[in-house]
Amino acid sequence: SQIWLEPGEEMTVEDLMKAVGIVSANDASVALAEYIAGSHEEFVKLMNKR
C-alpha cells in the first residue's frame, strides 16, 4: 500500500513511522530509508552490514 507521497513533500519521521506501521506504506518506508542513509541502495548496504 501507499500514502501517495509527492516528490519534495515533507512529513515528520513520526508520521512516516505511523504510515509504515499502520498501513504498511511502501513509499513511507522508502522515504525513511532515504532519510537515514541518503538512498535506498545505501540503506540496503547498512542493513546488510554486520
N, C-alpha and C positions, 0 to 999 in steps of 0.2 A: 504494500500500500504506500501511498504518498500523501504529503501535506501540500504538495504543489508549490514548493519554494521557487521564487523567481531569482534569476541572477542578480546579485547585489543586495538582495533582501537581507535585512538584519533581524536576528532573533537572539534571545538570551540562551545561554547554554542550558539553563533550567528548562526553558520551553522546548528546546530541541530534545533534551533527555526525556521529557514527558511524551513527546511525539514518538520517540523510539520505543519507549516502554509501554505506552498505552495502545498505539495503533500500528506499531512496527513499521514506522515510516522510513523507507529506504533512503529517500532524499535527505532526511534529517541525519541519518547515520553517515552518509557521505559528507554532509556539511560539517559534522563533528570531526570526522577523520581529517578533513582538510584543515580545520581549525587547529587540531592537535599537532599534525605532522606536516602541514603545508600542501600535501597532495594525497590522493588515495593510495598511490603506489608507495610513498614513503610511510604511510600508516601501516600498510601490509608488512613492510620491512621491519617496522617497530614491533608489530605483533609477532613476527616470526623470530625475532631476536631472543636469544636465551641467555 
